[in-house]
Amino acid sequence: MNIKSIRLEQVMRFSMKGSFLKGTAKGDSLGLETHVHVESDEPVERVRELIRIGEQTCFSLQTVVNSVPAETHVTLNGEALPTQDQ
């Protein structure tokens, strides 16, 4: 493809609800917004296909769109901190 210029901006917004003092604080994502600025003489359909492939291979977007497993591992003074159920 003949791309003169391409620039991508991603903005992710978050919110926090609850209270740290009460132990009810919870972070939440309000979504991911992507802006792609393309300068090209390519046909519209080729640019759309480029964007489609970009969305499918974007780690940030796919992490938000698809459920992903998450684990937290903590060390305290160099030793693994057992989870509360251990």
N, C-alpha and C positions, 0 to 999 in steps of 0.2 A: 504494500500500500504506500501511496505517496502522501505522507503526513508532514505538513509544514511545521505544525506545532500542536502539542497536546499537553494539557495541564489538568490535573485531578486534585480536587479538594474533597476531604471527607470531614464531616462534622458529626460528632456523637454527643448526644445530650443525655444527662443523667439527673436523677432526682434522689433526694434522701427524705425518708419519712420516719416518724417515730422519734424516740428519745434514747440517747446514749445512756443517760442516767437511769432510766427505767429498764434498759436492756431490750428495747423494742425497735431500735434503729434498723432500717433496712434500705439498702441502695437499690435503685431500679434504673433501667435504661429506657429512655424515651424514644430511642430509635437512632438510626444511622442515615444521614443525608449525604449523597454523593453528587458532586457537580463535576462534569467533564467538559472541558473547553477544547474544541478541536478546530484547527485551521487546516483545510484540505480541499482539493478539487475532486476527491473521490465521490462517486455516486452515494446518495443518501443510504441506500440499502447496504452498501459495503461498510459504511461508518456504523450503521445500526448493528451489523454482524460483529464488528470489532468490539462494540460496547457490550453486546450479549456475551461474547467470550470473556471479556474482562470481568463482567459480573460473576460468571461461573467460576473464575479462577481467583477472585479477590478474597483473601483470607479474612479481612475485616468483615465484609458483607456476609460471607458464608458462616462465620461464627455467630453473627446476629440472627441470620435467617434460619439456621439449623440448630437443633438442640445439640450441644456438645458436652461431653463429660468434663467435670471439673474436680480437681483434688487439691487439697491444701496440705502441705507437709511442713512441719515446724521443728526447728532445733532450738534447744535452750541450753546455753553454755556448751555448745558442741555436741549435745546428746539429743536424740530424737525425742520429741515431746509426745507421749502417748495420747491417743484420742480419749475423750471422756468415757467411752464405753469399754476401754481396755483396762 
